[in-house]
Amino acid sequence: MVLTAGYGPPMRIVSLLPSATEIACALGLRESLVGVSHECDFPRGVDALPQLTSSFLEEGLSPADIDAAVSRASLERRPVYAVAGELLCSLKPDLIITQGVCAVCAVTPETVQAGLELVRLEQVSSAPVLSLGATCYEGIKRDVRQLAEAAGRNEAAAALIEEMDRRWESLEPGPTRPRVMMLEWPDPPWTGGHWVPEQVEAAGGECLFGGPGENSQRVSWAAIAEADPDLMVAMACGFDLSTNLGHARALLDRPEIARLRAVTEGRFWAVDSNSYFSRPAPRVVEGAELLHAIFHGGPVDSAQALRVAPGAGTR
């Protein structure tokens, strides 16, 4: 369905946020998208649209190098991303979607403004900017409603949220409640924040080092070793299963990690974080369902998660 205002031309939407792209498509707005960020990759085919952003981070950096580069950019108040202002204007959008939560994860309104400052005055876009800001499961649903309100898809939003809640609430507690370390970054270690603790709780686990809606936090390997989690999940923000599996295997070279019960007893997992944990979008429900299967011995799709073992990637 192409969104139109009365009998006017189709609405033109630019999404500079992967989660917003997912939400827009879930609301039936795929054909209204005219531009996306360089990280938008779901649903399949959206990456063929004009890409309006780029990252200042070099390709192939290690997790430690990425952390250091992002930290330097933050201290120097430099954005991590750039917006192609002229291309943005040429698309003549009716709505631009960004976010205001994390400058590392996506383009902020300030980054958009910086990109437009380099464009000739007559080209500057006057399209409204919708800044999403989910930090929890309820916030994700609020973002769905906000985008739907801006695009005239309120009924679709109601149906989508009803289905999300049905699946979220249908997850039943298991016989045990594992203490879980959600490793959002491997070097240095960070814990999963925002909606991730809620995913763990919905799946029947106890999230160590963080609560629902709280920011991700940096912890030490010593603290992780002392907590000795029952189960550990490698879910580096923004990475797919293959990359997270490689990062997780590298951690096994650290004696304090190799000695953890979660590792020695085969309860160290790598997941596709990009799809199910990093983005505040409807697929966080699939992430909670995936954790439920991991926690309680259910069938796990090997395209979504794999056990971490030295030199092996099998369940």
C-alpha positions as CSV (number, residue, x, y, z in Angstrom):
1,M,0.0,0.0,0.0
2,V,1.3,3.5,-0.9
3,L,0.2,6.1,1.6
4,T,-1.5,9.1,0.0
5,A,-3.1,12.2,1.3
6,G,-6.6,12.3,-0.3
7,Y,-6.0,12.1,-4.0
8,G,-2.5,13.6,-3.8
9,P,0.8,12.0,-4.6
10,P,2.2,9.2,-2.5
11,M,3.8,10.2,0.8
12,R,7.6,10.1,0.6
13,I,9.4,8.8,3.7
14,V,13.1,8.9,4.5
15,S,14.2,6.6,7.4
16,L,17.7,7.2,8.8
17,L,17.2,4.5,11.4
18,P,17.1,0.7,10.8
19,S,14.5,0.2,13.5
20,A,12.3,2.9,12.0
21,T,12.6,1.2,8.6
22,E,11.5,-2.1,10.1
23,I,8.5,-0.4,11.8
24,A,7.5,1.5,8.6
25,C,7.5,-1.7,6.6
26,A,5.6,-3.6,9.4
27,L,2.9,-0.8,9.1
28,G,2.6,-1.4,5.4
29,L,4.7,1.6,4.3
30,R,7.4,-0.1,2.3
31,E,6.4,1.6,-1.0
32,S,6.4,5.0,0.7
33,L,10.1,4.7,1.6
34,V,12.3,6.7,-0.8
35,G,15.6,6.7,1.2
36,V,17.2,4.8,4.1
37,S,20.4,4.7,6.1
38,H,23.4,2.6,5.1
39,E,22.6,0.2,7.9
40,C,19.0,-0.5,6.9
41,D,18.9,-4.1,5.8
42,F,15.4,-5.4,6.8
43,P,13.1,-6.4,5.3
44,R,15.0,-7.7,2.3
45,G,15.4,-5.3,-0.5
46,V,15.3,-2.0,1.4
47,D,19.1,-1.7,1.0
48,A,18.5,-1.1,-2.7
49,L,16.9,2.3,-1.9
50,P,19.1,5.4,-1.9
51,Q,21.4,5.4,1.2
52,L,21.7,8.7,2.9
53,T,24.2,8.0,5.6
54,S,27.8,6.9,6.1
55,S,30.0,6.1,9.1
56,F,33.3,7.7,9.9
57,L,34.5,4.4,11.4
58,E,37.0,2.5,9.4
59,E,36.1,-1.0,8.1
60,G,37.6,-4.0,9.8
61,L,38.2,-2.4,13.3
62,S,38.3,-4.7,16.3
63,P,35.7,-4.3,19.0
64,A,38.4,-2.6,21.2
65,D,39.3,-0.2,18.3
66,I,35.6,0.6,17.7
67,D,35.1,1.3,21.4
68,A,38.1,3.6,21.4
69,A,37.1,5.4,18.3
70,V,33.5,6.0,19.5
71,S,34.8,7.2,22.9
72,R,37.1,9.7,21.2
73,A,34.3,11.0,19.0
74,S,32.0,11.4,22.0
75,L,34.7,13.3,24.0
76,E,35.3,15.6,21.0
77,R,31.5,15.9,20.4
78,R,31.9,14.6,16.9
79,P,29.1,12.6,15.2
80,V,29.9,9.0,14.2
81,Y,27.7,9.3,11.1
82,A,27.3,11.8,8.2
83,V,24.2,12.6,6.2
84,A,24.2,13.3,2.5
85,G,22.3,16.6,2.6
86,E,22.0,17.2,-1.2
87,L,20.8,13.6,-1.8
88,L,18.3,14.0,1.1
89,C,16.9,17.2,-0.4
90,S,16.7,15.7,-3.9
91,L,14.4,13.0,-2.7
92,K,11.9,15.6,-1.6
93,P,10.7,13.7,1.5
94,D,7.4,14.5,3.3
95,L,8.8,12.9,6.5
96,I,12.3,12.2,7.9
97,I,12.7,9.7,10.7
98,T,15.6,9.7,13.1
99,Q,16.2,8.9,16.8
100,G,17.4,10.8,19.8
101,V,18.6,8.0,22.1
102,C,22.1,6.8,20.9
103,A,24.4,8.7,18.6
104,V,26.4,5.4,18.2
105,C,23.5,3.4,16.9
106,A,21.9,5.8,14.4
107,V,21.6,9.3,13.0
108,T,20.2,12.0,15.4
109,P,18.3,15.1,14.5
110,E,21.5,17.1,15.1
111,T,23.4,15.0,12.5
112,V,20.6,15.6,10.0
113,Q,20.9,19.4,10.6
114,A,24.7,19.2,10.2
115,G,24.2,17.5,6.9
116,L,21.7,20.1,5.7
117,E,24.0,23.0,6.7
118,L,26.2,22.2,3.8
119,V,23.4,22.3,1.3
120,R,22.5,25.4,-0.7
121,L,19.6,27.3,0.9
122,E,17.2,26.7,-1.9
123,Q,17.7,22.9,-1.6
124,V,17.1,22.6,2.2
125,S,14.3,20.2,3.0
126,S,11.4,21.5,5.0
127,A,10.1,18.0,5.8
128,P,9.2,17.4,9.4
129,V,11.6,15.3,11.4
130,L,10.2,12.5,13.6
131,S,12.7,11.5,16.3
132,L,11.9,8.1,17.9
133,G,13.3,7.4,21.4
134,A,12.4,3.9,22.7
135,T,14.4,2.7,25.6
136,C,12.0,-0.1,26.7
137,Y,9.4,-2.4,25.3
138,E,6.6,0.1,26.0
139,G,8.7,2.7,24.3
140,I,8.9,0.6,21.2
141,K,5.2,0.3,21.0
142,R,5.0,4.1,21.5
143,D,7.4,4.6,18.6
144,V,5.1,2.4,16.5
145,R,2.1,4.5,17.4
146,Q,4.0,7.8,16.7
147,L,5.2,6.7,13.2
148,A,1.7,5.4,12.4
149,E,0.1,8.7,13.5
150,A,2.5,10.7,11.3
151,A,1.8,8.4,8.3
152,G,-1.9,7.7,8.8
153,R,-1.6,4.1,9.7
154,N,-3.3,3.9,13.1
155,E,-5.3,0.8,12.4
156,A,-2.2,-1.1,11.2
157,A,-0.4,0.0,14.4
158,A,-3.1,-1.3,16.6
159,A,-3.0,-4.7,14.9
160,L,0.8,-4.9,15.0
161,I,0.9,-4.0,18.7
162,E,-1.8,-6.5,19.6
163,E,0.2,-9.3,17.9
164,M,3.4,-8.2,19.6
165,D,1.7,-8.3,23.0
166,R,0.1,-11.6,22.3
167,R,3.4,-13.3,21.6
168,W,5.3,-11.5,24.4
169,E,2.7,-12.4,27.0
170,S,2.4,-16.0,25.8
171,L,6.0,-16.8,27.0
172,E,5.6,-19.1,30.0
173,P,8.2,-19.3,32.8
174,G,10.4,-22.4,32.7
175,P,11.3,-24.8,35.5
176,T,14.4,-22.7,36.3
177,R,15.2,-19.0,36.2
178,P,18.8,-18.7,34.9
179,R,21.0,-15.8,35.9
180,V,22.0,-14.4,32.5
181,M,24.9,-12.2,31.3
182,M,23.8,-10.4,28.1
183,L,27.2,-9.3,26.6
184,E,26.4,-6.2,24.5
185,W,30.0,-5.6,23.7
186,P,33.0,-7.9,24.1
187,D,36.0,-5.7,24.4
188,P,35.7,-3.9,26.8
189,P,32.7,-5.7,28.1
190,W,29.3,-4.0,28.3
191,T,26.0,-5.4,29.5
192,G,22.8,-5.3,27.6
193,G,20.5,-2.3,28.5
194,H,17.3,-0.6,27.6
195,W,14.8,-3.3,26.4
196,V,17.2,-6.2,26.6
197,P,16.6,-6.9,30.4
198,E,12.9,-7.0,29.6
199,Q,13.5,-9.6,26.9
200,V,15.4,-11.7,29.4
201,E,12.7,-11.4,32.0
202,A,9.9,-12.1,29.5
203,A,11.9,-15.3,28.5
204,G,12.0,-16.4,32.1
205,G,15.5,-15.4,33.1
206,E,17.2,-12.9,35.5
207,C,19.3,-10.3,33.8
208,L,22.6,-9.5,35.6
209,F,24.1,-6.0,35.7
210,G,21.1,-4.0,34.6
211,G,17.3,-3.4,34.7
212,P,14.5,-2.6,32.3
213,G,14.9,0.7,30.6
214,E,18.4,1.3,32.0
215,N,21.4,2.3,29.9
216,S,23.9,-0.3,28.9
217,Q,26.8,-0.3,31.3
218,R,30.5,-1.1,31.2
219,V,31.6,-3.8,33.6
220,S,34.9,-5.6,34.3
221,W,35.8,-9.1,33.5
222,A,36.5,-9.6,37.2
223,A,32.9,-8.6,38.0
224,I,31.6,-11.0,35.4
225,A,33.8,-13.8,36.8
226,E,32.6,-13.0,40.3
227,A,28.9,-13.1,39.2
228,D,29.6,-16.4,37.4
229,P,26.3,-16.4,35.4
230,D,24.4,-19.5,34.7
231,L,24.2,-18.5,31.0
232,M,25.9,-16.0,28.8
233,V,24.8,-14.5,25.5
234,A,27.2,-12.7,23.1
235,M,25.0,-10.0,21.4
236,A,27.4,-7.3,20.3
237,C,25.3,-4.3,19.3
238,G,24.9,-4.0,15.5
239,F,26.4,-7.4,14.6
240,D,25.0,-10.5,13.0
241,L,25.4,-14.1,14.2
242,S,28.6,-14.9,12.4
243,T,30.4,-11.9,13.7
244,N,29.2,-12.3,17.2
245,L,30.2,-16.0,17.1
246,G,33.7,-15.0,16.1
247,H,34.0,-12.3,18.8
248,A,32.7,-14.8,21.4
249,R,35.2,-17.5,20.4
250,A,38.0,-15.0,20.8
251,L,36.9,-14.4,24.4
252,L,37.6,-18.1,25.2
253,D,41.3,-17.2,25.1
254,R,40.8,-15.3,28.3
255,P,41.3,-17.6,31.3
256,E,38.7,-15.8,33.4
257,I,36.1,-16.4,30.7
258,A,37.1,-20.0,29.9
259,R,36.6,-20.9,33.6
260,L,33.0,-19.5,33.8
261,R,30.3,-22.2,34.4
262,A,28.3,-20.8,31.4
263,V,31.3,-21.7,29.2
264,T,32.5,-25.0,30.8
265,E,28.9,-26.3,31.0
266,G,28.0,-25.3,27.4
267,R,25.7,-22.4,28.1
268,F,27.5,-19.7,26.2
269,W,25.6,-18.6,23.1
270,A,26.1,-16.2,20.3
271,V,23.1,-14.6,18.6
272,D,22.1,-12.4,15.7
273,S,21.9,-9.2,17.6
274,N,21.3,-7.0,14.6
275,S,18.0,-8.7,14.0
276,Y,16.6,-9.4,17.5
277,F,18.3,-7.3,20.2
278,S,20.0,-4.2,18.9
279,R,17.0,-2.4,17.3
280,P,13.9,-1.1,19.1
281,A,11.5,-2.6,16.6
282,P,8.9,-5.4,16.5
283,R,11.5,-8.2,16.2
284,V,12.5,-7.7,19.8
285,V,9.6,-10.1,20.4
286,E,11.3,-12.7,18.3
287,G,14.4,-12.0,20.4
288,A,12.5,-12.8,23.6
289,E,11.2,-16.0,22.0
290,L,14.7,-17.0,21.0
291,L,16.0,-16.4,24.6
292,H,13.1,-18.5,25.9
293,A,14.1,-21.4,23.7
294,I,17.8,-21.0,24.8
295,F,16.9,-20.8,28.5
296,H,14.5,-23.7,28.6
297,G,15.9,-26.2,26.1
298,G,13.5,-25.4,23.2
299,P,14.4,-25.8,19.6
300,V,16.8,-23.1,18.5
301,D,17.1,-22.0,14.8
302,S,20.8,-22.2,14.0
303,A,20.3,-19.1,11.8
304,Q,19.5,-17.1,14.9
305,A,21.8,-18.5,17.6
306,L,24.7,-20.9,18.1
307,R,26.5,-22.4,21.1
308,V,30.0,-21.0,21.5
309,A,32.8,-23.6,21.5
310,P,36.4,-23.4,20.5
311,G,36.6,-24.0,16.7
312,A,33.0,-25.1,16.4
313,G,29.7,-23.4,15.7
314,T,27.1,-26.1,16.2
315,R,24.2,-26.2,18.6
